Amino acid sequence: MSGDVALQCAELDAPPQGKHLAKQKTLLRLFFATYWLLVFTGAIRKWLFPGQQILYLLQDVPIAMAYLYALGTGLFTRSFLALGVTLLSAALVMHGLIQMILIDLPLKVLVIGLHNYIFYLPMLLIFPLVMDREGRKKFIRWNLILNLPMTLLVVAQSRSSATAFINRTTAMKGFGGLGGDLARGTGTFNFVAFYSIWLAIVFALCMGEWLVPADRRACGRLLLVSSTIGTLLSTIVSGSRTSLAFAAIVLVAAMFAGTTMRAFRPMLITGGVLLLLPGVLLIATQLSPTMLHAFQARTTNSHNAQDGERRILYMLAGCIPQRYDPIGAGLGMGADAAHVGELGGNNVTYTLDEVDLPRTIDELGTFAGSFYDVMRMGMAVGIVLLSIFLLTRQRDPHSLLISVLVLTDLYFGDLTRNSTMTATQIFMAASFVLGSLYFPHEDSAEVLHFTHSETVFA
């Protein structure tokens, strides 16, 4: 019964086409403009203009244009999600203003904090409405194609010293943590965590493509095989434990999806991908033996293993308030950008918790912070439940594999401190899942009924 209700809600909220098709295509262009800037903003910042801090807002330009266009055309959803976004945004603005009065929160810090918490939320209200079947296929194709040169870049980074230009970041030297003169791979991104999220999304799309019949795939077999091997190889030579954890999560979700679909072929293919791992390890040994050994040591070293276990246990309980503070340290006080140019700015940022969920409670206080965390996790769980519905009713595995990454990153990941890269990626991925609800795989945008226009368009 609940599934039928969900389908009815999707029909009522689905964007019609006809005269609105051109508007949808315009928003889709802005979606992909956001995607390309997301992927290459880091490269522009670290290799071309490393001293220009304002460039970290580069991908915000097409997002803002999309918001203005959606307001002008009425092309945005009027769902319960819109109500939640509005309620959360209003609560954060009000609490920030209260903090300005009670604890003298600087206006600049508040504005940056509101940007990091709120600016990217409306992506969930407009971008799903352009993620029809062709839009999703295009997103899958471009990710898999781009992954091929990105793999070559990460391999080259793994073979180069931390001080090499190819490993440069906006802080100049590459990210270490591996011992010796090695740097963790970041691809075209400026930080390893941003690249790890992107790589995980690509791997999820690869596994989703393997699980669907060949006639429903967005790409050919050669590209799919190449990109799958590329993601596995990049996971190993990047030196990132987060990438390894994400890959494991995707594989477990793929096994669950194959079992749920009750088809032998999907389960067999998932096992086949696991069989690729020894071959990929052999390739990694030949291409970058030093990085592979350093990564193995970082993963299996008893001290690192204990540290990783401690961090996981702490993050699992991270949303539980540790102390009573009704006001908080100030919205935006934990955002790196809030203290750019200030003497000891990094020290200001890191006096709060490094982990995202407890840090938001540090910033917002016990009540507002807990409310934000509950809303955030409620959205994540809702997306996972939706993806399970899509898997069982539409045999759509892509959404499940993407949604488990969204859930993982919204709980363990850093959404607000560096939201220009993290929130943009997570909400684009969530938009992909929501688009699967609005446009089932058997329906293209062109055949959706036109009679529901009043629900979506003003």
Secondary structure, DSSP 4 states (H G I P E B T S, - for coil): -HHHHHHHHHHHHSPP-GGGHHHHHHHHHHHHHHHHHHHHHHHIIIII-TT-GGGGGTTHHHHHHHHHHHHHHT-S--SHHHHHHHHHHHHHHHHHHHHHHHS---HHHHHHHHHHHHTTTTHHHHGGGG--HHHHHHHHHHHHHHHHHHHHHHHHHHTS-TTSGGG-BTTBSPP--SSTT-----TTSSSHHHHHHHHHHHHHHHHHHHHS-GGG-SS-HHHHHHHHHHHHHHHHHT--HHHHHHHHHHHHHHHHHHHHTT-HHHHHHHHHHHHHHHHHHHHHHHH-HHHHHHHHHHHH-HHHHHHHHHHHHHHHTTTS-SS--SS-S-TTTT-GGGGTTSTTHHHHHHTS-SSHHHHHHHHH-HHHHHHHHHHHHHHHHHHHHHHHHHHHHH--HHHHHHHHHHHHHHHHS-SSTTTTTHHHHHHHHHHHHHHHHHS-TT--GGGS-STTHHHH--
